[in-house]
């Protein structure tokens, strides 16, 4: 495992910011790290990156314990914090050259050019960082995080301040990086998790409340299955309620309905057969699926 967290606890006085959480992040996946404000996300990432010591528990990065082997573990990590710290008086290329020196990057000129190209900084490489917009400063932060080719990338709100086109570009870059590295992505944009991540972890009040692949996560809190159906013709509610396994019927519009059944049931075949036998014309038939946002709200209320 690239990152292994075991029974991690971080306390501030009597307050448990992180309360006995355990998870693993594997090579070749993008792991979404979610939680409301104050849940312990940033604290966890700071412990993983070695910025904060754990109160108890263990964290390993690429097999190195972050407490007993701090330099080895940090060398494996590229980190973009939420509040991106940059030397604003430096030029973009100058700053990346400085970062390359800190990491002892081999062939730094070639590597810097590659990172500038991958993060879309080509037209701004000769500018001072202080002259850049917030979105381009984020790109500089992402470039420095990737410059030394780390095995693990930890990104805290990486698309903050980017315009819609830039967001699409950075999301695609993160997906590409996730094929070859371990990427831990923290974001408040839950659509981003669905677009980019293979798996997601949700923590609330310092505790782990969910850890599953995205599609499985959507099923964890579902208490029922809902099918939306629309016919050309009018249909009596009682006839829909008589379909096998239908527990409740709700009218949405003139001839549009929602049919509720048990959590493990998929009644679309029964509804289709009903339409055939009743000689009804179907305009719409689909099963409603919870979004990550729906799951997040139910688990962190």
C-alpha positions in Angstrom: 0.0 0.0 0.0 1.3 3.5 -0.8 -0.5 5.0 2.2 -1.6 3.0 5.2 -3.3 4.7 8.2 -3.9 2.6 11.3 -6.0 3.8 14.3 -4.9 7.4 13.8 -5.7 9.7 16.7 -4.9 13.4 16.8 -5.9 15.4 19.9 -5.7 19.0 20.8 -6.2 19.1 24.6 -9.4 17.2 25.2 -10.6 17.6 21.7 -10.3 14.6 19.3 -9.7 16.2 15.8 -9.1 12.7 14.4 -10.6 9.8 16.3 -9.1 6.3 15.6 -9.5 6.2 11.8 -7.9 3.6 9.6 -7.8 3.4 5.8 -5.4 2.5 2.9 -4.7 4.3 -0.4 -3.4 2.1 -3.2 -1.2 2.8 -6.3 -3.3 3.5 -9.4 -6.3 5.0 -7.7 -7.7 8.5 -6.9 -9.1 8.5 -3.4 -11.6 11.2 -2.5 -11.2 12.4 1.1 -14.5 14.0 2.2 -16.0 15.6 5.2 -17.7 18.8 6.4 -15.7 21.7 7.8 -14.0 20.7 11.0 -14.3 17.0 10.4 -10.6 16.3 10.6 -9.7 16.1 6.8 -6.9 18.7 6.8 -5.5 17.4 10.2 -5.3 13.9 8.8 -3.5 15.1 5.6 -1.1 17.1 7.7 -0.2 14.0 9.8 0.2 11.9 6.6 2.5 14.5 5.1 4.5 14.8 8.3 3.5 18.4 9.1 1.9 17.2 12.4 2.8 14.3 14.6 0.0 11.8 15.5 -1.1 11.6 19.1 -1.4 7.8 18.6 -1.7 5.3 15.8 0.5 4.7 12.8 0.9 6.2 9.3 3.1 4.6 6.6 3.9 6.2 3.3 5.5 3.8 0.7 6.5 1.5 3.6 8.1 4.3 5.7 6.7 5.3 9.1 6.1 9.1 9.1 7.4 9.4 12.7 10.5 7.1 12.6 11.4 7.7 8.9 10.1 11.3 8.3 12.6 12.2 5.5 12.0 9.0 3.6 8.3 9.3 3.8 8.2 12.9 2.8 10.4 12.2 -0.2 7.5 10.0 -1.6 4.9 12.8 -1.3 3.8 15.7 -3.4 1.6 18.0 -1.4 -0.7 20.9 -2.5 -2.2 22.4 0.7 -5.5 24.2 0.7 -3.8 27.6 1.3 -1.1 27.3 -1.3 2.1 28.9 0.2 4.2 30.5 -2.6 7.0 33.0 -2.8 5.1 35.7 -4.6 8.1 37.8 -5.5 9.7 34.9 -7.5 9.1 34.2 -11.1 7.3 30.9 -11.9 10.3 29.3 -13.5 12.6 30.6 -10.7 10.3 29.2 -8.1 10.1 25.8 -9.7 13.9 25.7 -10.1 14.2 26.5 -6.4 11.8 23.6 -5.6 13.7 21.3 -7.9 16.9 22.1 -6.0 15.2 21.3 -2.7 14.2 17.8 -4.0 17.5 17.3 -5.8 15.6 16.7 -9.1 17.7 15.2 -11.8 17.7 17.1 -15.2 15.7 20.0 -13.6 15.4 22.1 -16.8 13.7 19.3 -18.7 11.4 18.4 -15.7 10.4 22.0 -15.1 9.5 22.4 -18.8 7.4 19.3 -18.6 5.5 20.4 -15.5 4.9 23.9 -17.0 3.4 22.2 -20.1 1.3 19.7 -18.1 -0.2 22.3 -15.8 -0.9 24.9 -18.6 1.6 27.5 -17.3 3.5 28.0 -20.6 2.1 31.6 -21.2 2.8 32.6 -17.6 6.2 31.0 -16.9 8.1 34.3 -17.1 5.7 36.1 -14.7 6.1 36.8 -11.1 3.9 34.6 -9.0 2.4 37.7 -7.3 1.1 38.8 -10.7 -0.9 35.6 -11.3 -4.6 35.0 -10.7 -5.6 32.6 -7.9 -6.2 29.9 -10.5 -2.8 30.2 -12.0 -1.2 30.2 -8.5 -3.0 26.9 -8.0 -1.4 25.6 -11.2 2.1 26.6 -9.8 1.3 24.8 -6.6 0.3 21.7 -8.5 3.5 21.9 -10.6 5.7 22.0 -7.6 3.8 19.1 -6.0 4.5 16.9 -9.1 8.0 18.2 -9.9 10.0 15.5 -8.1 7.8 12.7 -9.5 6.4 11.5 -6.1 4.6 8.2 -5.7 1.9 9.8 -3.6 0.1 13.1 -4.4 -2.0 14.7 -1.7 -4.2 17.5 -3.1 -6.3 19.7 -0.9 -8.9 21.7 -2.9 -6.7 21.6 -6.1 -9.3 23.3 -8.4 -10.1 26.2 -6.0 -10.1 29.4 -7.9 -10.0 27.9 -11.4 -12.5 28.8 -14.1 -14.7 26.0 -15.6 -12.3 25.3 -18.5 -9.3 25.1 -16.2 -11.2 22.8 -13.8 -11.9 20.3 -16.6 -8.2 20.4 -17.6 -6.9 19.9 -14.0 -9.5 17.1 -13.4 -8.2 15.3 -16.5 -4.6 15.7 -15.3 -5.5 14.3 -11.9 -7.2 11.3 -13.5 -4.2 10.6 -15.7 -1.9 10.9 -12.6 -4.1 8.5 -10.8 -3.3 5.7 -13.3 0.3 5.6 -12.2 0.4 7.2 -8.7 -1.6 7.2 -5.5 -3.7 10.4 -5.4 -5.6 11.5 -2.3 -8.0 14.3 -3.2 -9.8 16.5 -0.7 -12.5 18.7 -2.1 -15.9 20.3 -1.2 -17.0 20.0 -4.8 -18.8 16.7 -4.6 -19.4 16.5 -8.4 -15.6 16.5 -8.7 -15.4 13.3 -6.6 -17.8 11.6 -9.0 -15.9 12.9 -12.0 -12.4 12.0 -10.8 -12.3 9.5 -7.9 -12.3 5.7 -7.9 -13.1 5.5 -4.2 -14.1 7.8 -1.5 -13.7 8.1 2.3 -16.0 10.3 4.4 -15.1 11.4 7.9 -17.4 13.3 10.3 -16.4 14.7 13.7 -13.1 12.9 13.5 -14.6 9.5 12.8 -14.6 7.4 9.6 -18.2 7.0 8.4 -17.8 5.5 4.9 -15.0 3.9 2.8 -16.1 2.4 -0.5 -15.8 2.7 -4.3 -18.0 5.5 -5.7 -20.8 3.3 -7.0 -20.9 1.2 -3.9 -20.9 4.3 -1.7 -24.1 5.4 -3.4 -25.8 2.2 -2.3 -24.8 2.3 1.3 -27.5 4.6 2.7 -30.3 3.8 0.3 -33.4 2.6 2.2 -35.5 2.1 -1.0 -35.3 1.9 -4.7 -37.1 4.5 -6.8 -38.1 4.2 -10.4 -39.5 7.1 -12.5 -41.9 6.3 -15.3 -43.9 8.4 -17.7 -46.7 7.3 -20.1 -48.4 9.0 -23.0 -51.8 7.8 -21.6 -53.3 8.5 -18.2 -53.0 5.8 -15.6 -54.8 5.3 -12.3 -52.6 5.4 -9.3 -54.2 2.2 -7.9 -53.2 0.2 -11.0 -49.5 1.3 -10.6 -49.7 0.4 -6.9 -50.7 -3.1 -7.8 -47.5 -3.8 -9.8 -45.4 -6.5 -8.0 -43.0 -5.2 -5.3 -44.3 -1.6 -5.6 -44.6 -0.2 -2.0 -45.6 3.4 -2.7 -46.6 5.6 -5.7 -46.1 9.3 -6.1 -47.4 11.5 -8.9 -44.8 13.9 -10.3 -46.7 15.4 -13.2 -49.7 14.7 -15.5 -48.6 11.1 -16.5 -45.3 11.0 -14.7 -44.8 8.9 -11.6 -42.3 7.7 -9.0 -42.6 4.1 -7.9 -40.9 3.0 -4.6 -39.8 -0.5 -3.8 -37.4 -2.3 -1.5 -33.7 -1.3 -1.4 -32.6 -4.4 -3.3 -35.4 -4.4 -5.9 -35.3 -3.3 -9.5 -38.8 -3.2 -10.7 -38.2 -1.8 -14.2 -38.9 -5.1 -15.9 -42.3 -5.4 -14.0 -43.2 -1.8 -15.0 -42.3 -2.5 -18.7 -44.4 -5.6 -18.7 -47.2 -3.6 -17.1 -47.0 -1.1 -19.9 -47.1 -3.9 -22.5 -50.1 -5.7 -21.0 -52.0 -2.5 -20.5 -51.1 -1.2 -24.0 -49.5 1.9 -22.6 -46.8 3.9 -24.4 -43.7 4.5 -22.4 -41.9 7.9 -22.7 -39.5 7.4 -19.7 -38.4 4.6 -17.5 -35.3 4.9 -15.3 -34.0 4.0 -11.9 -33.1 6.9 -9.7 -29.5 6.8 -8.4 -28.2 8.7 -5.4 -25.3 11.1 -6.0 -22.3 11.4 -3.8 -23.8 14.6 -2.5 -26.9 12.8 -1.3 -24.8 10.2 0.5 -22.5 12.9 2.0 -25.5 14.8 3.4 -27.1 11.7 4.9 -23.9 10.5 6.6 -22.8 13.9 7.9 -26.1 15.5 9.1 
